[in-house]
């Protein structure tokens, strides 16, 4: 069987889906690998590295897609290249069902097997395939570095002959994978860290990393069976607003990570709350693409309000493309290994397997 992957539009996506290390693993399983020319060159993965393993490079993307049994991408192929897909082929990636619903329905009717990896169930067996966790982990780390880089004060406490510099105070909104990594990174760099989340179960994790968990009095646990946050009630939102408004008076840097799968990001830091913050403070909004957790967030811009800088990027992982590609490629390899019937050398779409049933788009 042939696995193919074509280069992404590097203006918006620098990650790749197949690294040389993972190409070798696919070949050892019995697959043939076809890639676009200069596939990973921008990340330092030279064609020679791939060709020495037996990977073939094809200059014509149409031919590459048409000849592949499985196509692995970061996201859905663009409209032009998606027309090359045909019945019984398999496309694997982060296909974003909520934004691309009609396109995906059209491809499914055509007989293309579609697997969207952001739909993976939160079960032990799927952990090695969990692209949301691996990528969010890096995003949380990088968001802290980006916000610290434009903060105009020192982060750790420093005691000098000239006097003491107080440690920066960081608030992390949302204690999922990205939030927990943000807490850990900020703590390692010497900040005092606070965190808030609608899931009470996050408290223990936050405190284990040295953060102080802020909780609304009488809070209910807003967690889905799949381990994600669900939308809060109006009463909870009001209490949370009051708590945050008071907390923000002493906070220097806010890292926003709160997302609800398939919905607009909840607005957590309102315009009124910003008035409580000190000039020179920073808000890094990882939810920017889904509307943002903070008022005034704009994608790929730094917005200044009352001396506070609010920033958020379309794809922060374009700043860590090699690390994120390595993790993504491993996640997808583990998914393909589960999907592949090694004995009969074919794809086995076993809908009794929860991993397959939850990720397939029909």
Beta strands, then each sheet from edge to edge (+ up, - down):
strand 1: 2-5
strand 2: 32-36
strand 3: 56-58
strand 4: 70-75
strand 5: 90-94
strand 6: 113-116
strand 7: 158-160
strand 8: 163-165
strand 9: 169-173
strand 10: 192-196
strand 11: 212-214
strand 12: 253-256
strand 13: 282-285
strand 14: 301-305
strand 15: 308-312
strand 16: 340-341
strand 17: 346-347
strand 18: 360-361
sheet 1: 3+ 2+ 1+ 4+ 5+ 6+ 18-
sheet 2: 7+ 8-
sheet 3: 11+ 10+ 9+ 12+ 13+ 15+ 14-
sheet 4: 16+ 17-
end
